[in-house]
Amino acid sequence: MTDRPFSTASYRDAARALAATGQRIYANGWSPATSSNYSVRLNATHAAITRSGKDKGLLRETDIMAVDLQGQPATDGKPSAETLLHTQVYQRFPDIGAVLHTHSHASTVLTMHWPANMLTLEGYELLKALEGIHTHESRLQIPVFDNTQDIAALASEVDTAMAEGAISHAYLIRGHGLYTWASDLPSCYRQLEALEVLLAVELDRRRLSGV
């Protein structure tokens, strides 16, 4: 495609960074096989995102494509089926620069075994790794949405919850995984890492306590 509404340099930088970040995520076991999707904002109207069906452990720059904020391709390739869950965040929050979505063991078990629509993380020192949290004496409530193949409907449901102030740093999809976002990709990865570790700790605590 020609006459792209974003710079080639920014697109290449985003692709390189997403591929490297994806390999780090895979190495931690949070994105097995072809699961998950990652994106970076390119400008006010477009984002770079992982192509559909790519093995995250072998992710390369060529596995990244560009879409507009309606989820339509702006470069060659087939975008992730969950692209609208990324572009919804970019449309809702103009200052957000990256979105990461994982399919970890902990998020799957926590949301399938315990049917609550909210997961609370409280009192953990690691919560301070999240943007805007400065003390372990904090409570993070993460909404849990039911899984569905109707991504447009789910994106609308998430957007409504965000508009009502019911979501701050992340949300979960039952039996599916975690979505989180931040001002840039390094910050988003740091936040993701903290959340995935906390979810794993929470799962272990529940197992040990027999909840």
Sequence and secondary structure as in RCSB ss.txt:
>XXXX:A:sequence
MTDRPFSTASYRDAARALAATGQRIYANGWSPATSSNYSVRLNATHAAITRSGKDKGLLRETDIMAVDLQGQPAT
DGKPSAETLLHTQVYQRFPDIGAVLHTHSHASTVLTMHWPANMLTLEGYELLKALEGIHTHESRLQIPVFDNTQD
IAALASEVDTAMAEGAISHAYLIRGHGLYTWASDLPSCYRQLEALEVLLAVELDRRRLSGV
>XXXX:A:secstr
  S SS HHHHHHHHHHHHHHHHHHHHTTSS TT  EEEEE SSSEEEEEBTT  GGG  GGGEEEEETTS BSS
SS B TTHHHHHHHHHH TT  EEEEE  HHHHHHHHHS  SEEEEES GGGGGSTT   SS EEEEEEE   S 
HHHHHHHHHHHHHTT  SSEEEETTTEEEEEESSHHHHHHHHHHHHHHHHHHHHHHHHHT 
